[in-house]
Amino acid sequence: MKSAFFLILFFVASFIAISAVKSSSQKAEGDPWISGQLLAPADLAKVISDPAAKQPVIFSIGPGAIIKGSIDIGPANKKENLDKLNKALEALPKDANIVIYCGCCPFEHCPNVRPAFKLLNTMKFTNHRLLNLEHNIKIDWIGKNYPVTQ
């Protein structure tokens, strides 16, 4: 009786674990990045604040270039801005340290991060990351007093 109970418990636990893995992979299925390509705001702020550090190329693919040193592309959901990003990327080596960010809203609602990141993938860049602004630029960057443009 005890072994039957543990066998049932094992199958239920296995089913729950498989379901959780399946649902999490389905949720991320539409995202062109992997978790290792998300960059914490604190990490980028640390690099920007260190004049001795090799600086990444930072593209703002949202409504404005707020982060110090970032290049304003404009919202990447518009073809002309995605073309502008494409042209800027063509001048860079494929292993360039690139960071993109939007910051208008959380990723699940953002119209800009996916087209821009897909472009980087399509162009075969190997060292590109997305700034992980979980809420928005105001809360996750400005509100933490990280470096902004003057």
Secondary structure as GFF3:
##gff-version 3
##sequence-region A 1 150
A	DSSP	alpha_helix	2	28	.	.	.	ID=ss1
A	DSSP	three_ten_helix	35	37	.	.	.	ID=ss2
A	DSSP	beta_strand	38	39	.	.	.	ID=ss3
A	DSSP	alpha_helix	41	49	.	.	.	ID=ss4
A	DSSP	beta_strand	57	60	.	.	.	ID=ss5
A	DSSP	beta_strand	71	72	.	.	.	ID=ss6
A	DSSP	alpha_helix	79	90	.	.	.	ID=ss7
A	DSSP	beta_strand	98	101	.	.	.	ID=ss8
A	DSSP	three_ten_helix	107	109	.	.	.	ID=ss9
A	DSSP	alpha_helix	113	122	.	.	.	ID=ss10
A	DSSP	beta_strand	128	131	.	.	.	ID=ss11
A	DSSP	alpha_helix	137	140	.	.	.	ID=ss12
A	DSSP	three_ten_helix	142	144	.	.	.	ID=ss13
###
